[in-house]
């Protein structure tokens, strides 16, 4: 039987902060995926995000129990603004999308690393 992964989808920095606040003290293994927003065909403006999506989805099929992934969709104008909160927040300091982080740790995968199944599986493993 496949593990059940809780998926939380948000847009914008404020919604991201709210979601982290809601789940940070739970018993869930908490991850955040920062990715480009998608159109009606579920296609992102970010080519690396499109490449990473099926890899991350595949890795999540075998994620440990009690895993929660907050997916933060960032629109292109917001991302291209060098002063946006995702780039400037001391807790994040994002430099690229996609970025997959294990909340509460320094572990993160960026850009092309998110398209490598072995790396995504490794970050999802329990400590």
DRENPA-3360 file (N, C-alpha, C; in nm, 2 decimals, always signed):
BEGIN
1 = XXXXXXXX = +0.08/-0.12/+0.00/+0.00/+0.00/+0.00/+0.09/+0.12/+0.00 ~ +0.06/+0.22/-0.09/+0.14/+0.34/-0.09/+0.11/+0.43/+0.03 ~ +0.21/+0.50/+0.06/+0.20/+0.60/+0.18/+0.11/+0.71/+0.13 ~ +0.04/+0.77/+0.23/-0.04/+0.89/+0.20/+0.04/+1.01/+0.24 ~ +0.06/+1.09/+0.14/+0.13/+1.22/+0.16/+0.03/+1.33/+0.16 ~ +0.04/+1.42/+0.26/-0.05/+1.53/+0.27/+0.01/+1.64/+0.17 ~ -0.07/+1.69/+0.08/-0.03/+1.80/-0.01/-0.11/+1.93/+0.03 ~ -0.03/+2.03/+0.05/-0.09/+2.16/+0.08/-0.04/+2.26/-0.03;
9 = XXXXXXXX = -0.13/+2.32/-0.11/-0.09/+2.41/-0.22/-0.13/+2.55/-0.18 ~ -0.03/+2.64/-0.20/-0.05/+2.78/-0.16/+0.02/+2.87/-0.27 ~ -0.03/+2.99/-0.27/+0.04/+3.09/-0.36/+0.07/+3.21/-0.27 ~ +0.19/+3.26/-0.30/+0.23/+3.38/-0.23/+0.30/+3.35/-0.10 ~ +0.38/+3.45/-0.05/+0.46/+3.44/+0.07/+0.38/+3.43/+0.19 ~ +0.27/+3.51/+0.20/+0.19/+3.51/+0.32/+0.12/+3.38/+0.34 ~ +0.07/+3.32/+0.24/+0.01/+3.19/+0.25/+0.11/+3.08/+0.28 ~ +0.23/+3.09/+0.23/+0.34/+3.00/+0.27/+0.37/+3.01/+0.42;
17 = XXXXXXXX = +0.38/+3.13/+0.47/+0.41/+3.14/+0.62/+0.29/+3.08/+0.70 ~ +0.17/+3.11/+0.66/+0.06/+3.05/+0.73/+0.06/+2.90/+0.73 ~ +0.09/+2.84/+0.61/+0.10/+2.69/+0.60/+0.21/+2.63/+0.69 ~ +0.32/+2.70/+0.69/+0.43/+2.65/+0.77/+0.39/+2.66/+0.92 ~ +0.33/+2.77/+0.96/+0.29/+2.79/+1.10/+0.19/+2.68/+1.14 ~ +0.10/+2.64/+1.05/+0.00/+2.54/+1.08/+0.06/+2.40/+1.10 ~ +0.17/+2.37/+1.02/+0.22/+2.23/+1.02/+0.35/+2.21/+1.09 ~ +0.42/+2.32/+1.13/+0.56/+2.30/+1.18/+0.57/+2.23/+1.31;
25 = XXXXXXXX = +0.47/+2.23/+1.39/+0.48/+2.16/+1.52/+0.41/+2.03/+1.52 ~ +0.36/+1.99/+1.40/+0.30/+1.86/+1.39/+0.40/+1.75/+1.39 ~ +0.35/+1.63/+1.39/+0.44/+1.51/+1.38/+0.48/+1.48/+1.23 ~ +0.44/+1.56/+1.14/+0.46/+1.54/+1.00/+0.61/+1.57/+0.96 ~ +0.66/+1.49/+0.87/+0.79/+1.53/+0.80/+0.75/+1.64/+0.70 ~ +0.79/+1.76/+0.73/+0.75/+1.88/+0.65/+0.85/+1.92/+0.55 ~ +0.80/+1.93/+0.43/+0.88/+1.98/+0.31/+0.81/+2.09/+0.24 ~ +0.89/+2.18/+0.18/+0.83/+2.28/+0.10/+0.89/+2.27/-0.04;
33 = XXXXXXXX = +0.81/+2.28/-0.14/+0.85/+2.28/-0.28/+0.81/+2.42/-0.33 ~ +0.91/+2.50/-0.37/+0.89/+2.63/-0.43/+0.90/+2.61/-0.58 ~ +0.79/+2.64/-0.66/+0.79/+2.61/-0.80/+0.72/+2.73/-0.87 ~ +0.74/+2.73/-1.00/+0.67/+2.83/-1.08/+0.52/+2.80/-1.09 ~ +0.44/+2.91/-1.10/+0.29/+2.89/-1.11/+0.26/+2.82/-1.24 ~ +0.14/+2.76/-1.25/+0.10/+2.68/-1.36/-0.02/+2.74/-1.43 ~ -0.03/+2.71/-1.56/-0.15/+2.76/-1.64/-0.26/+2.66/-1.63 ~ -0.36/+2.68/-1.71/-0.48/+2.59/-1.70/-0.45/+2.45/-1.75;
41 = XXXXXXXX = -0.34/+2.43/-1.82/-0.29/+2.30/-1.87/-0.19/+2.24/-1.77 ~ -0.18/+2.30/-1.65/-0.08/+2.25/-1.55/+0.06/+2.26/-1.60 ~ +0.09/+2.36/-1.68/+0.23/+2.38/-1.73/+0.28/+2.51/-1.67 ~ +0.40/+2.50/-1.62/+0.47/+2.61/-1.56/+0.54/+2.70/-1.66 ~ +0.56/+2.83/-1.62/+0.64/+2.92/-1.70/+0.79/+2.88/-1.68 ~ +0.82/+2.80/-1.58/+0.96/+2.76/-1.54/+0.99/+2.62/-1.60 ~ +1.08/+2.61/-1.70/+1.12/+2.48/-1.76/+1.17/+2.38/-1.66 ~ +1.26/+2.42/-1.57/+1.31/+2.33/-1.47/+1.20/+2.28/-1.38;
49 = XXXXXXXX = +1.10/+2.36/-1.35/+0.99/+2.31/-1.27/+0.91/+2.20/-1.34 ~ +0.89/+2.22/-1.47/+0.82/+2.12/-1.55/+0.90/+1.99/-1.55 ~ +1.03/+2.00/-1.56/+1.11/+1.88/-1.56/+1.11/+1.81/-1.42 ~ +1.11/+1.89/-1.31/+1.11/+1.83/-1.18/+0.98/+1.77/-1.13 ~ +0.87/+1.82/-1.18/+0.74/+1.78/-1.13/+0.72/+1.63/-1.13 ~ +0.74/+1.56/-1.25/+0.71/+1.41/-1.25/+0.81/+1.34/-1.16 ~ +0.93/+1.39/-1.15/+1.03/+1.32/-1.06/+0.99/+1.33/-0.92 ~ +0.95/+1.45/-0.87/+0.91/+1.46/-0.73/+0.79/+1.38/-0.71;
57 = XXXXXXXX = +0.69/+1.38/-0.80/+0.57/+1.30/-0.78/+0.60/+1.15/-0.77 ~ +0.70/+1.11/-0.85/+0.74/+0.97/-0.84/+0.80/+0.94/-0.70 ~ +0.89/+1.02/-0.66/+0.96/+1.00/-0.53/+0.86/+1.00/-0.42 ~ +0.76/+1.08/-0.42/+0.66/+1.09/-0.31/+0.58/+0.97/-0.30 ~ +0.58/+0.88/-0.40/+0.50/+0.76/-0.39/+0.57/+0.67/-0.28 ~ +0.69/+0.68/-0.26/+0.76/+0.60/-0.16/+0.81/+0.68/-0.04 ~ +0.75/+0.80/-0.02/+0.80/+0.89/+0.09/+0.75/+0.82/+0.22 ~ +0.83/+0.85/+0.33/+0.79/+0.80/+0.46/+0.65/+0.84/+0.50;
65 = XXXXXXXX = +0.59/+0.76/+0.59/+0.46/+0.80/+0.64/+0.47/+0.93/+0.71 ~ +0.36/+1.00/+0.72/+0.35/+1.13/+0.79/+0.43/+1.23/+0.72 ~ +0.43/+1.23/+0.58/+0.50/+1.34/+0.51/+0.40/+1.44/+0.46 ~ +0.44/+1.57/+0.47/+0.35/+1.68/+0.42/+0.44/+1.76/+0.33 ~ +0.39/+1.79/+0.21/+0.46/+1.88/+0.12/+0.37/+2.00/+0.10 ~ +0.43/+2.12/+0.13/+0.37/+2.25/+0.10/+0.42/+2.29/-0.04 ~ +0.34/+2.30/-0.14/+0.38/+2.34/-0.27/+0.34/+2.49/-0.28 ~ +0.45/+2.57/-0.30/+0.43/+2.72/-0.31/+0.44/+2.75/-0.46;
73 = XXXXXXXX = +0.33/+2.80/-0.52/+0.34/+2.84/-0.66/+0.37/+2.99/-0.66 ~ +0.48/+3.02/-0.74/+0.52/+3.16/-0.75/+0.51/+3.20/-0.89 ~ +0.44/+3.32/-0.91/+0.42/+3.36/-1.05/+0.55/+3.43/-1.10 ~ +0.56/+3.43/-1.23/+0.68/+3.48/-1.30/+0.72/+3.62/-1.26 ~ +0.62/+3.72/-1.26/+0.66/+3.85/-1.22/+0.71/+3.86/-1.08 ~ +0.65/+3.79/-0.99/+0.70/+3.79/-0.85/+0.84/+3.73/-0.84 ~ +0.86/+3.62/-0.91/+0.99/+3.56/-0.90/+1.10/+3.65/-0.97 ~ +1.07/+3.71/-1.08/+1.17/+3.80/-1.15/+1.21/+3.92/-1.07;
81 = XXXXXXXX = +1.12/+3.96/-0.97/+1.15/+4.07/-0.89/+1.26/+4.03/-0.79 ~ +1.38/+4.09/-0.80/+1.49/+4.05/-0.71/+1.47/+4.09/-0.57 ~ +1.37/+4.17/-0.54/+1.34/+4.21/-0.40/+1.22/+4.13/-0.34 ~ +1.18/+4.02/-0.41/+1.06/+3.95/-0.35/+1.10/+3.88/-0.22 ~ +1.00/+3.85/-0.14/+1.01/+3.80/-0.01/+1.08/+3.66/-0.01 ~ +1.06/+3.58/-0.11/+1.12/+3.45/-0.12/+1.27/+3.46/-0.13 ~ +1.32/+3.56/-0.20/+1.46/+3.58/-0.21/+1.52/+3.65/-0.09 ~ +1.44/+3.74/-0.03/+1.50/+3.82/+0.08/+1.48/+3.76/+0.22;
89 = XXXXXXXX = +1.39/+3.67/+0.24/+1.36/+3.61/+0.37/+1.49/+3.54/+0.42 ~ +1.54/+3.58/+0.54/+1.66/+3.51/+0.59/+1.64/+3.36/+0.61 ~ +1.52/+3.32/+0.63/+1.50/+3.17/+0.65/+1.50/+3.10/+0.52 ~ +1.48/+3.17/+0.41/+1.47/+3.10/+0.28/+1.59/+3.14/+0.18 ~ +1.61/+3.26/+0.16/+1.71/+3.31/+0.06/+1.71/+3.23/-0.06 ~ +1.59/+3.21/-0.12/+1.58/+3.13/-0.25/+1.66/+3.20/-0.36 ~ +1.73/+3.12/-0.44/+1.80/+3.17/-0.55/+1.75/+3.11/-0.68 ~ +1.66/+3.01/-0.67/+1.61/+2.95/-0.79/+1.48/+2.87/-0.76;
97 = XXXXXXXX = +1.41/+2.85/-0.87/+1.30/+2.75/-0.86/+1.32/+2.65/-0.97 ~ +1.29/+2.53/-0.95/+1.23/+2.47/-0.83/+1.33/+2.46/-0.72 ~ +1.29/+2.47/-0.59/+1.37/+2.44/-0.48/+1.28/+2.36/-0.38 ~ +1.34/+2.25/-0.34/+1.27/+2.16/-0.24/+1.35/+2.16/-0.11 ~ +1.28/+2.20/-0.01/+1.35/+2.21/+0.12/+1.29/+2.11/+0.22 ~ +1.37/+2.06/+0.31/+1.32/+1.99/+0.43/+1.31/+2.09/+0.54 ~ +1.19/+2.13/+0.58/+1.17/+2.24/+0.68/+1.24/+2.20/+0.81 ~ +1.30/+2.30/+0.87/+1.37/+2.28/+1.00/+1.51/+2.23/+0.99;
105 = XXXXXXXX = +1.56/+2.22/+0.86/+1.69/+2.17/+0.84/+1.76/+2.26/+0.73 ~ +1.88/+2.23/+0.70/+1.95/+2.30/+0.60/+1.94/+2.23/+0.46 ~ +1.87/+2.11/+0.46/+1.86/+2.03/+0.34/+1.78/+2.10/+0.24 ~ +1.83/+2.10/+0.12/+1.76/+2.16/+0.00/+1.81/+2.11/-0.13 ~ +1.73/+2.10/-0.22/+1.76/+2.07/-0.36/+1.72/+2.19/-0.45 ~ +1.80/+2.23/-0.54/+1.77/+2.34/-0.63/+1.78/+2.30/-0.78 ~ +1.70/+2.37/-0.86/+1.70/+2.36/-1.00/+1.71/+2.21/-1.05 ~ +1.81/+2.18/-1.12/+1.83/+2.05/-1.18/+1.84/+1.94/-1.08;
113 = XXXXXXXX = +1.88/+1.97/-0.96/+1.88/+1.86/-0.86/+1.74/+1.80/-0.83 ~ +1.64/+1.88/-0.85/+1.50/+1.84/-0.83/+1.45/+1.74/-0.94 ~ +1.53/+1.73/-1.04/+1.50/+1.64/-1.15/+1.57/+1.51/-1.14 ~ +1.65/+1.49/-1.04/+1.72/+1.36/-1.02/+1.65/+1.28/-0.91 ~ +1.60/+1.17/-0.95/+1.51/+1.09/-0.86/+1.59/+1.05/-0.74 ~ +1.71/+1.00/-0.75/+1.79/+0.96/-0.63/+1.81/+1.07/-0.53 ~ +1.83/+1.19/-0.58/+1.85/+1.30/-0.48/+1.72/+1.34/-0.41 ~ +1.61/+1.34/-0.49/+1.48/+1.37/-0.43/+1.44/+1.26/-0.33;
121 = XXXXXXX = +1.47/+1.13/-0.36/+1.44/+1.02/-0.27/+1.52/+1.04/-0.14 ~ +1.65/+1.08/-0.15/+1.74/+1.10/-0.04/+1.69/+1.20/+0.06 ~ +1.64/+1.32/+0.00/+1.60/+1.43/+0.09/+1.47/+1.39/+0.16 ~ +1.39/+1.30/+0.10/+1.26/+1.26/+0.16/+1.28/+1.16/+0.27 ~ +1.39/+1.09/+0.27/+1.41/+0.99/+0.37/+1.41/+1.04/+0.51 ~ +1.36/+0.96/+0.60/+1.36/+1.00/+0.74/+1.50/+1.01/+0.80 ~ +1.53/+1.10/+0.89/+1.66/+1.10/+0.95/+1.68/+0.99/+1.05;
% end
